């Protein structure tokens, strides 16, 4: 494919690209000034996969055309690989809110035309960028969110153990000592043991007196 002339001539961003992002592929539309300098616009649409090598090739193609701004919609989590790849390549990447863009008139239904339409409204300054934190903040947020998930999983497992212990009591079994949480939020993880005296052998927590022939001296306090 080659750059094709279009009848549009008004633009606030001279060299702009727009991406329509799916799970497996990215449709990219580029609009730049006509080589003759007549004020007309030319455009080209290409499709790339979401693999890293293909995204790098897309970045090289956009850099060769002198693109200064790349616009994409926030579609699920599919936008992240292209956004991060192009951001690392030095492009001015804009992530726009899909709810704001869909209210603009003239939106088509196909992916190819959708990329062209998004590119046209981007070159006219009709969209605004959403806030995307810088890379260090994104990394910190990922770590803190992962910690929240781990804490929630720990609490769910603790509640499950306590529920099983209560069910055992309801069935007439001996009560089990649950996992008790300390003041600092950590569990002391005491072993769950039956209440009452043991009848199945010596207490494993008792010390043996070496001078008394192996007799039990006293239990550990």
Kinemage of the C-alpha trace (Angstrom):
@kinemage 1
@onewidth
@group {chain A} dominant
@subgroup {mainchain}
@vectorlist {calphas} color= white
{ca unk a 1} P 0.000 0.000 0.000
{ca unk a 2} L 1.017 3.608 -0.590
{ca unk a 3} L -0.079 6.954 0.750
{ca unk a 4} L -3.335 8.079 -0.861
{ca unk a 5} L -4.541 11.659 -1.257
{ca unk a 6} L -7.684 12.644 0.645
{ca unk a 7} L -9.969 15.679 0.217
{ca unk a 8} L -9.402 16.903 3.793
{ca unk a 9} L -7.002 19.788 4.285
{ca unk a 10} L -7.629 21.295 7.755
{ca unk a 11} L -5.390 19.850 10.479
{ca unk a 12} L -3.935 21.070 13.768
{ca unk a 13} L -1.517 18.141 14.019
{ca unk a 14} L 0.410 17.654 10.797
{ca unk a 15} L 1.690 14.116 11.262
{ca unk a 16} L -0.601 11.929 13.310
{ca unk a 17} L -1.460 8.252 13.611
{ca unk a 18} L -4.382 6.422 15.204
{ca unk a 19} L -4.660 2.806 16.313
{ca unk a 20} L -7.693 0.552 16.499
{ca unk a 21} L -6.533 -2.152 18.895
{ca unk a 22} L -7.851 -5.683 19.138
{ca unk a 23} L -6.675 -8.777 20.954
{ca unk a 24} L -4.576 -10.154 18.088
{ca unk a 25} L -4.043 -7.241 15.707
{ca unk a 26} L -3.682 -3.479 15.500
{ca unk a 27} L -5.070 -1.380 12.631
{ca unk a 28} L -2.934 1.735 12.205
{ca unk a 29} L -3.892 4.788 10.123
{ca unk a 30} L -1.358 7.520 9.344
{ca unk a 31} L -2.226 10.977 8.003
{ca unk a 32} L 0.532 13.349 6.906
{ca unk a 33} L 0.790 16.426 4.616
{ca unk a 34} L 0.920 15.895 0.852
{ca unk a 35} L 4.523 15.714 -0.445
{ca unk a 36} L 3.787 18.491 -2.948
{ca unk a 37} L 3.144 20.972 -0.168
{ca unk a 38} L -0.270 21.898 -1.587
{ca unk a 39} L -1.943 21.687 1.810
{ca unk a 40} L -3.697 18.435 0.969
{ca unk a 41} L -3.515 15.348 3.169
{ca unk a 42} L -2.447 11.779 2.412
{ca unk a 43} L -3.112 8.691 4.474
{ca unk a 44} L -2.257 5.016 4.675
{ca unk a 45} L -3.723 2.146 6.697
{ca unk a 46} L -1.780 -0.931 7.732
{ca unk a 47} L -2.515 -3.891 9.981
{ca unk a 48} L -0.004 -5.313 12.467
{ca unk a 49} L -0.122 -8.139 14.958
{ca unk a 50} L 0.250 -7.539 18.680
{ca unk a 51} L 3.548 -9.440 18.831
{ca unk a 52} L 6.543 -7.427 20.014
{ca unk a 53} L 8.453 -7.671 16.737
{ca unk a 54} L 5.426 -6.507 14.755
{ca unk a 55} L 4.887 -3.561 17.104
{ca unk a 56} L 8.537 -2.612 16.723
{ca unk a 57} L 8.099 -2.691 12.952
{ca unk a 58} L 5.079 -0.427 13.278
{ca unk a 59} L 7.139 2.000 15.358
{ca unk a 60} L 9.883 2.060 12.724
{ca unk a 61} L 7.305 2.734 10.004
{ca unk a 62} L 5.756 5.613 11.965
{ca unk a 63} L 9.169 7.077 12.758
{ca unk a 64} L 10.061 6.976 9.055
{ca unk a 65} L 6.963 9.053 8.258
{ca unk a 66} L 7.823 11.593 10.940
{ca unk a 67} L 4.689 10.959 13.024
{ca unk a 68} L 4.646 13.158 16.138
{ca unk a 69} L 1.462 11.967 17.858
{ca unk a 70} L -0.214 8.584 18.147
{ca unk a 71} L -3.775 8.251 19.443
{ca unk a 72} L -5.509 5.097 20.652
{ca unk a 73} L -8.628 4.211 22.597
{ca unk a 74} L -8.535 2.594 26.030
{ca unk a 75} L -9.876 -0.814 25.000
{ca unk a 76} L -9.814 -3.288 27.902
{ca unk a 77} L -6.128 -4.064 28.617
{ca unk a 78} L -5.256 -4.521 24.933
{ca unk a 79} L -3.921 -0.960 24.676
{ca unk a 80} L -1.054 -1.532 27.100
{ca unk a 81} L 1.486 -3.407 24.872
{ca unk a 82} L 1.232 -0.941 21.934
{ca unk a 83} L 1.185 2.052 24.284
{ca unk a 84} L 4.251 0.977 26.259
{ca unk a 85} L 6.149 -0.077 23.130
{ca unk a 86} L 5.535 3.213 21.316
{ca unk a 87} L 6.140 5.260 24.463
{ca unk a 88} L 9.524 3.578 24.889
{ca unk a 89} L 10.314 4.426 21.244
{ca unk a 90} L 9.920 8.133 22.039
{ca unk a 91} L 6.502 8.892 20.523
{ca unk a 92} L 3.927 11.252 22.014
{ca unk a 93} L 1.236 8.638 22.708
{ca unk a 94} L -2.286 9.674 23.676
{ca unk a 95} L -4.752 7.340 25.337
{ca unk a 96} L -8.294 8.658 24.871
{ca unk a 97} L -11.427 7.720 26.776
{ca unk a 98} L -13.687 5.569 24.614
{ca unk a 99} L -16.825 7.000 26.254
{ca unk a 100} L -15.870 10.508 25.185
{ca unk a 101} L -14.917 9.523 21.649
{ca unk a 102} L -18.069 7.539 20.879
{ca unk a 103} L -20.254 10.650 21.199
{ca unk a 104} L -18.494 12.360 18.292
{ca unk a 105} L -20.435 12.164 15.002
{ca unk a 106} L -19.541 10.075 11.983
{ca unk a 107} L -18.060 6.996 13.653
{ca unk a 108} L -18.017 3.953 11.295
{ca unk a 109} L -18.437 0.290 12.197
{ca unk a 110} L -15.359 -1.445 10.759
{ca unk a 111} L -11.917 -1.513 12.370
{ca unk a 112} L -10.174 -0.029 9.324
{ca unk a 113} L -12.581 2.890 8.986
{ca unk a 114} L -12.608 3.311 12.757
{ca unk a 115} L -8.850 3.913 12.719
{ca unk a 116} L -9.245 6.439 9.882
{ca unk a 117} L -12.040 8.265 11.717
{ca unk a 118} L -10.048 8.390 14.955
{ca unk a 119} L -7.034 9.723 13.064
{ca unk a 120} L -9.123 12.477 11.444
{ca unk a 121} L -10.588 13.727 14.712
{ca unk a 122} L -7.141 13.527 16.348
{ca unk a 123} L -5.517 15.711 13.699
{ca unk a 124} L -8.209 18.341 14.293
{ca unk a 125} L -7.630 18.372 18.059
{ca unk a 126} L -11.082 16.993 18.879
{ca unk a 127} L -9.825 14.504 21.469
{ca unk a 128} L -7.988 14.892 24.740
{ca unk a 129} L -5.510 12.559 26.355
{ca unk a 130} L -6.320 10.614 29.497
{ca unk a 131} L -3.807 10.535 32.325
{ca unk a 132} L -1.402 7.593 32.182
{ca unk a 133} L 1.081 7.460 35.100
{ca unk a 134} L 4.792 7.353 34.286
{ca unk a 135} L 6.568 4.013 34.278
{ca unk a 136} L 7.865 4.110 37.919
{ca unk a 137} L 4.375 4.873 39.237
{ca unk a 138} L 2.854 2.111 37.088
{ca unk a 139} L 5.347 -0.376 38.526
{ca unk a 140} L 4.584 0.744 42.077
{ca unk a 141} L 0.851 0.423 41.475
{ca unk a 142} L 1.292 -3.102 40.113
{ca unk a 143} L 3.243 -4.127 43.222
{ca unk a 144} L 0.753 -2.588 45.668
{ca unk a 145} L -2.222 -4.123 43.853
{ca unk a 146} L -0.522 -7.525 43.927
{ca unk a 147} L 0.007 -7.146 47.669
{ca unk a 148} L -3.685 -6.328 48.137
{ca unk a 149} L -4.557 -9.516 46.249
{ca unk a 150} L -2.236 -11.584 48.455
{ca unk a 151} L -3.661 -10.111 51.673
{ca unk a 152} L -7.185 -10.815 50.469
{ca unk a 153} L -6.259 -14.397 49.605
{ca unk a 154} L -4.726 -14.874 53.061
{ca unk a 155} L -7.872 -13.572 54.763
{ca unk a 156} L -10.097 -15.814 52.647
{ca unk a 157} L -8.023 -18.860 53.587
{ca unk a 158} L -8.131 -17.918 57.272
{ca unk a 159} L -11.919 -17.550 57.151
{ca unk a 160} L -12.199 -20.905 55.394
{ca unk a 161} L -10.218 -22.648 58.153
{ca unk a 162} L -12.303 -21.020 60.885
{ca unk a 163} L -15.518 -22.030 59.116
{ca unk a 164} L -14.369 -25.649 58.866
{ca unk a 165} L -13.522 -25.595 62.590
{ca unk a 166} L -16.990 -24.293 63.458
{ca unk a 167} L -18.569 -26.966 61.296
{ca unk a 168} L -16.545 -29.627 63.094
{ca unk a 169} L -17.904 -28.381 66.427
{ca unk a 170} L -21.442 -28.529 65.064
{ca unk a 171} L -20.945 -32.202 64.119
{ca unk a 172} L -19.946 -33.059 67.686
{ca unk a 173} L -16.222 -33.270 67.056
{ca unk a 174} L -13.648 -31.825 69.411
{ca unk a 175} L -13.046 -28.114 68.895
{ca unk a 176} L -9.978 -27.098 66.927
{ca unk a 177} L -7.952 -24.059 67.872
{ca unk a 178} L -8.100 -21.738 64.897
{ca unk a 179} L -5.397 -19.499 63.520
{ca unk a 180} L -5.206 -16.423 65.739
{ca unk a 181} L -4.127 -13.109 64.199
{ca unk a 182} L -1.669 -11.027 66.181
{ca unk a 183} L -1.857 -7.299 66.848
{ca unk a 184} L 0.384 -6.526 63.877
{ca unk a 185} L -1.830 -8.381 61.420
{ca unk a 186} L 0.394 -11.465 61.186
{ca unk a 187} L -0.738 -14.901 62.187
{ca unk a 188} L 1.158 -16.731 64.900
{ca unk a 189} L 0.186 -19.917 63.020
{ca unk a 190} L -0.241 -22.041 66.066
{ca unk a 191} L -0.896 -25.646 65.165
{ca unk a 192} L -4.530 -26.703 65.295
{ca unk a 193} L -4.748 -29.355 68.034
{ca unk a 194} L -7.731 -31.079 69.735
{ca unk a 195} L -8.858 -29.747 73.112
{ca unk a 196} L -8.583 -31.936 76.206
{ca unk a 197} L -6.078 -34.610 77.324
{ca unk a 198} L -4.377 -36.815 74.759
{ca unk a 199} L -5.212 -40.525 74.737
{ca unk a 200} L -3.173 -41.655 71.747
{ca unk a 201} L 0.368 -41.450 73.191
{ca unk a 202} L 2.799 -39.158 75.011
{ca unk a 203} L 2.604 -35.402 74.553
{ca unk a 204} L 5.083 -34.434 71.797
{ca unk a 205} L 5.580 -31.060 73.522
{ca unk a 206} L 6.838 -32.620 76.775
{ca unk a 207} L 10.565 -32.745 77.683
{ca unk a 208} L 12.190 -36.023 78.669
{ca unk a 209} L 14.433 -36.116 81.724
{ca unk a 210} L 17.714 -37.800 80.665
{ca unk a 211} L 18.447 -38.900 84.246
{ca unk a 212} L 15.118 -40.583 84.896
{ca unk a 213} L 15.258 -43.266 82.259
{ca unk a 214} L 13.322 -41.420 79.639
{ca unk a 215} L 10.373 -40.418 81.841
{ca unk a 216} L 8.380 -37.314 81.133
{ca unk a 217} L 9.457 -34.389 83.310
{ca unk a 218} L 6.984 -31.617 82.503
{ca unk a 219} L 5.195 -30.187 79.494
{ca unk a 220} L 6.466 -27.098 77.756
{ca unk a 221} L 4.801 -23.910 78.989
